[in-house]
Amino acid sequence: MIDKAYFITDEIQNSNINEKLIKIKNEIKNDPDLKKIIDNFKNAKELYEKYKIKDDFIEAKKKLLENEILKEYIDIQNKINMLSIKINNRIKQITDGVTNKK
């Protein structure tokens, strides 16, 4: 089972998704405008979580999602997260089946 887990992580690392993610991360790292959008979003999110300042948070999130590069980065992250959830659920099903046997 451990070998299969390593196989899956290797497949993800070698996949097209990982290549895109690395490319986009480099674009973000080298673009001060993209960094500014992200920083504004983080600050607005923090203010929303602490003080419920909603309008600034909504505006910052809108600007974040209007940018095609950032939107693609978020989309890839979501795909990877969903894959992780599916893998975890499948592992849980398998281990529950093994541990519940008498």
C-alpha positions as CSV (number, residue, x, y, z in Angstrom):
1,M,0.0,0.0,0.0
2,I,2.9,2.4,0.8
3,D,4.3,1.7,-2.7
4,K,1.0,2.7,-4.2
5,A,1.0,5.9,-2.2
6,Y,4.5,6.7,-3.5
7,F,3.4,5.9,-7.0
8,I,0.4,8.3,-6.8
9,T,2.6,11.1,-5.5
10,D,5.2,10.5,-8.2
11,E,2.5,10.6,-10.8
12,I,1.2,13.9,-9.5
13,Q,4.7,15.3,-9.4
14,N,5.4,14.2,-13.0
15,S,2.0,15.3,-14.3
16,N,1.0,18.2,-16.5
17,I,-0.8,19.8,-13.5
18,N,2.4,20.0,-11.5
19,E,4.2,21.5,-14.5
20,K,1.5,24.2,-14.8
21,L,1.6,24.8,-11.1
22,I,5.4,25.4,-11.0
23,K,5.1,27.7,-14.1
24,I,2.4,29.8,-12.5
25,K,4.2,30.0,-9.2
26,N,7.2,31.4,-11.0
27,E,5.1,33.9,-12.8
28,I,3.5,35.0,-9.6
29,K,6.9,35.2,-7.8
30,N,8.3,37.5,-10.6
31,D,5.3,39.8,-11.1
32,P,4.9,42.5,-8.5
33,D,1.3,43.3,-9.6
34,L,0.3,39.7,-8.9
35,K,2.0,39.8,-5.5
36,K,0.1,43.0,-4.7
37,I,-3.2,41.4,-5.6
38,I,-2.4,38.5,-3.3
39,D,-1.2,40.6,-0.5
40,N,-4.3,42.8,-0.7
41,F,-6.5,39.7,-0.6
42,K,-4.7,38.3,2.4
43,N,-5.0,41.6,4.3
44,A,-8.7,41.9,3.4
45,K,-9.3,38.3,4.5
46,E,-7.6,38.9,7.8
47,L,-9.7,42.0,8.4
48,Y,-12.8,40.1,7.5
49,E,-12.0,37.3,9.9
50,K,-11.2,39.7,12.7
51,Y,-13.6,42.5,12.3
52,K,-16.1,41.2,9.7
53,I,-15.2,44.0,7.1
54,K,-17.0,42.3,4.2
55,D,-16.9,44.9,1.4
56,D,-13.1,45.1,1.2
57,F,-12.8,41.3,1.3
58,I,-15.3,40.8,-1.5
59,E,-13.6,43.4,-3.6
60,A,-10.1,41.9,-3.0
61,K,-11.5,38.4,-3.8
62,K,-13.1,39.7,-7.0
63,K,-9.8,41.2,-8.2
64,L,-8.0,38.0,-7.3
65,L,-10.4,35.9,-9.4
66,E,-10.5,38.4,-12.3
67,N,-6.8,37.7,-12.9
68,E,-6.4,34.7,-15.3
69,I,-3.1,33.6,-13.9
70,L,-4.3,33.6,-10.3
71,K,-7.6,32.0,-11.3
72,E,-5.8,29.2,-13.0
73,Y,-3.5,28.7,-9.9
74,I,-6.5,28.5,-7.6
75,D,-8.2,26.1,-10.0
76,I,-5.2,23.8,-10.0
77,Q,-5.0,23.9,-6.2
78,N,-8.6,23.0,-6.0
79,K,-8.1,20.0,-8.4
80,I,-5.2,18.7,-6.3
81,N,-7.2,19.2,-3.1
82,M,-10.2,17.2,-4.5
83,L,-7.8,14.5,-5.6
84,S,-6.4,14.3,-2.1
85,I,-9.8,14.1,-0.6
86,K,-10.8,11.2,-3.0
87,I,-7.6,9.4,-2.2
88,N,-8.1,9.8,1.6
89,N,-11.7,8.6,1.3
90,R,-10.6,5.6,-0.7
91,I,-7.9,4.7,1.8
92,K,-10.4,5.1,4.7
93,Q,-12.8,2.7,2.9
94,I,-10.0,0.2,2.5
95,T,-8.7,0.4,6.0
96,D,-12.2,0.4,7.5
97,G,-12.8,-2.8,5.6
98,V,-9.6,-4.4,6.9
99,T,-10.0,-3.3,10.5
100,N,-13.7,-4.2,10.7
101,K,-13.1,-7.8,9.7
102,K,-13.4,-10.5,12.4
